[in-house]
Amino acid sequence: MRPRAPGTPPPPGAILPAPSPRATRAAAASGTSRAAEAADPVRLAAFNAAPAADAERALLGCLDDRDWARRLTAHRPYPDLGALLAAADEASYDLAPGAVAGALDGEATAPPPAAGTAERTALRAAHAAYESRFGHSFVLCLDGCPEDERLDHTLAALRTRLGNEPDEERLVAADELRRRARARLTRLLTQAAGTPRT
């Protein structure tokens, strides 16, 4: 098999080529998914050229709503990551309340890896109180938050948002879904794609 020329998209079945070891190390060293501000041209070209079913499947990993994924897929090709993120935001603002509720069903904010037994117990109790009050999982986008601050940030957000009225919290949760979708899309199409999912 001949090697692919630089900048040429991979075949349709491989829409997300693995980042190089150097890129993965650079992303890990940066500590955030913003290690690469612009989309990897090969990843973006592959996404634009992928069969609709493959593109939708990749997008559903960013936000679990089929209409949102189909809308973004239908508007390809995107000239750059900024255009895709703008389209993703626009599509997510148009989600019906039922679609937001459905997307929330598949989401949860896992406890930070550094959390000890006491912290995990506190988080479980806060999550249970949140789900009892609002009827869905607590969602918080931690993209860009330093690892050693994630526990405090999560607990503070839980305590604050437990005081929201249900209608207000639905808006906050929908905004966190949008932020997560943006972060995941960025990782999907940049060389930082090997960073942890948040």
C-alpha positions as CSV (number, residue, x, y, z in Angstrom):
1,M,0.0,0.0,0.0
2,R,1.4,3.4,-1.0
3,P,1.7,6.0,1.8
4,R,-0.8,8.8,1.7
5,A,0.4,12.2,0.5
6,P,0.5,14.8,3.3
7,G,-2.8,16.7,3.6
8,T,-4.8,14.0,1.8
9,P,-7.8,12.8,3.7
10,P,-7.8,9.1,4.8
11,P,-10.4,6.7,3.3
12,P,-14.0,7.2,4.5
13,G,-13.8,4.4,7.1
14,A,-11.1,6.1,9.0
15,I,-12.5,9.5,9.7
16,L,-10.4,10.1,12.8
17,P,-6.7,9.3,12.3
18,A,-4.8,8.9,15.5
19,P,-2.7,11.9,16.6
20,S,1.1,11.5,16.4
21,P,2.9,10.6,19.6
22,R,4.5,14.1,19.5
23,A,1.1,15.8,19.3
24,T,-0.3,13.6,22.1
25,R,2.7,14.5,24.4
26,A,2.2,18.2,23.6
27,A,-1.5,18.0,24.4
28,A,-0.8,16.3,27.7
29,A,1.9,18.8,28.6
30,S,-0.5,21.7,28.0
31,G,-3.1,20.2,30.4
32,T,-6.0,21.4,28.3
33,S,-7.8,20.5,25.0
34,R,-6.7,23.9,23.7
35,A,-3.2,22.6,22.9
36,A,-4.1,23.0,19.3
37,E,-6.2,26.1,18.5
38,A,-6.9,25.1,14.9
39,A,-8.3,21.9,13.5
40,D,-5.8,19.4,12.1
41,P,-6.4,19.8,8.3
42,V,-6.3,16.0,7.7
43,R,-9.0,15.4,10.5
44,L,-11.2,18.3,9.2
45,A,-10.9,17.1,5.6
46,A,-11.7,13.5,6.7
47,F,-14.7,14.7,8.6
48,N,-16.0,16.7,5.7
49,A,-15.6,13.8,3.3
50,A,-16.8,11.0,5.6
51,P,-20.1,9.1,4.8
52,A,-23.0,10.8,6.5
53,A,-23.5,7.8,8.9
54,D,-19.9,8.0,10.0
55,A,-20.0,11.7,10.6
56,E,-23.2,11.5,12.5
57,R,-21.8,8.7,14.7
58,A,-18.8,10.9,15.5
59,L,-21.0,13.9,16.3
60,L,-23.3,11.8,18.6
61,G,-20.2,11.3,20.8
62,C,-20.1,15.1,21.3
63,L,-23.8,15.6,21.9
64,D,-26.3,12.8,22.1
65,D,-29.0,14.2,19.8
66,R,-29.6,12.7,16.4
67,D,-31.3,15.9,14.9
68,W,-28.3,18.0,16.0
69,A,-25.8,15.5,14.5
70,R,-27.8,15.3,11.2
71,R,-28.0,19.0,10.9
72,L,-24.3,19.5,11.3
73,T,-23.6,16.6,8.9
74,A,-25.9,18.1,6.3
75,H,-24.1,21.4,6.4
76,R,-20.7,20.0,5.5
77,P,-18.1,20.9,4.3
78,Y,-16.8,23.3,7.0
79,P,-13.9,25.5,6.0
80,D,-12.5,25.5,9.5
81,L,-13.1,24.6,13.1
82,G,-14.6,28.0,13.9
83,A,-17.3,27.5,11.3
84,L,-18.2,24.0,12.7
85,L,-18.3,25.3,16.3
86,A,-20.6,28.2,15.3
87,A,-22.9,25.8,13.5
88,A,-22.9,23.5,16.5
89,D,-23.8,26.3,18.8
90,E,-26.6,27.5,16.5
91,A,-28.0,23.9,16.3
92,S,-27.8,23.4,20.0
93,Y,-29.7,26.6,20.8
94,D,-32.5,25.2,18.6
95,L,-32.8,22.0,20.6
96,A,-36.3,21.4,21.9
97,P,-36.7,20.9,25.7
98,G,-37.4,17.2,25.1
99,A,-34.2,16.9,23.1
100,V,-32.1,18.6,25.9
101,A,-33.7,16.2,28.4
102,G,-32.8,13.3,26.2
103,A,-29.2,14.5,25.8
104,L,-28.9,15.0,29.5
105,D,-29.9,11.3,30.1
106,G,-26.6,10.1,28.7
107,E,-24.4,12.7,30.5
108,A,-22.8,12.8,33.9
109,T,-19.8,14.4,35.4
110,A,-17.5,11.8,36.8
111,P,-15.6,12.5,40.0
112,P,-12.1,13.8,39.4
113,P,-9.4,11.1,39.6
114,A,-7.8,12.8,42.6
115,A,-10.9,12.6,44.7
116,G,-10.4,10.6,47.9
117,T,-13.0,8.5,49.8
118,A,-14.5,11.5,51.7
119,E,-14.6,13.6,48.6
120,R,-16.3,10.9,46.6
121,T,-18.9,10.4,49.3
122,A,-19.6,14.1,49.3
123,L,-19.9,14.1,45.5
124,R,-22.2,11.1,45.5
125,A,-24.5,12.8,48.1
126,A,-24.5,16.1,46.1
127,H,-25.2,14.2,42.8
128,A,-28.1,12.3,44.4
129,A,-29.6,15.5,45.8
130,Y,-29.3,17.2,42.4
131,E,-30.9,14.3,40.5
132,S,-33.7,14.1,43.1
133,R,-34.4,17.9,42.7
134,F,-34.0,18.2,38.9
135,G,-34.7,14.7,37.5
136,H,-31.5,14.4,35.4
137,S,-27.8,14.0,35.8
138,F,-25.6,16.9,36.9
139,V,-23.6,18.1,33.9
140,L,-20.6,20.4,34.1
141,C,-18.0,21.1,31.4
142,L,-14.5,21.0,33.0
143,D,-12.6,21.7,29.8
144,G,-9.7,24.0,30.6
145,C,-10.1,23.5,34.4
146,P,-6.7,22.4,35.9
147,E,-6.8,18.9,37.2
148,D,-6.1,19.9,40.8
149,E,-9.0,22.4,40.8
150,R,-11.7,20.1,39.3
151,L,-12.9,18.6,42.6
152,D,-13.4,22.0,44.2
153,H,-15.0,23.4,41.0
154,T,-17.4,20.5,40.8
155,L,-18.5,20.6,44.4
156,A,-18.9,24.4,44.3
157,A,-21.0,24.2,41.1
158,L,-23.2,21.4,42.6
159,R,-23.9,23.5,45.7
160,T,-24.6,26.6,43.7
161,R,-26.9,25.0,41.2
162,L,-28.9,23.1,43.8
163,G,-30.3,26.5,44.7
164,N,-31.6,27.1,41.2
165,E,-35.2,26.9,40.3
166,P,-36.0,24.0,37.9
167,D,-36.5,26.3,34.9
168,E,-33.3,28.2,35.5
169,E,-31.4,25.0,36.0
170,R,-32.6,23.6,32.7
171,L,-31.1,26.6,31.0
172,V,-27.8,26.2,32.9
173,A,-27.6,22.5,32.1
174,A,-28.3,23.1,28.4
175,D,-25.5,25.6,28.4
176,E,-23.1,23.1,30.0
177,L,-24.2,20.6,27.3
178,R,-23.3,23.2,24.6
179,R,-19.9,23.8,26.2
180,R,-19.2,20.1,26.4
181,A,-20.2,19.6,22.8
182,R,-17.8,22.4,21.8
183,A,-14.9,20.9,23.8
184,R,-15.5,17.4,22.3
185,L,-15.7,18.8,18.8
186,T,-12.5,20.6,19.3
187,R,-10.8,17.5,20.5
188,L,-12.3,15.4,17.7
189,L,-10.8,17.6,15.0
190,T,-7.5,18.7,16.6
191,Q,-4.3,16.9,17.4
192,A,-5.4,17.1,21.1
193,A,-8.0,14.4,20.3
194,G,-6.4,11.9,22.7
195,T,-7.1,14.0,25.7
196,P,-9.7,12.8,28.3
197,R,-13.4,13.3,27.5
198,T,-15.2,15.8,29.7
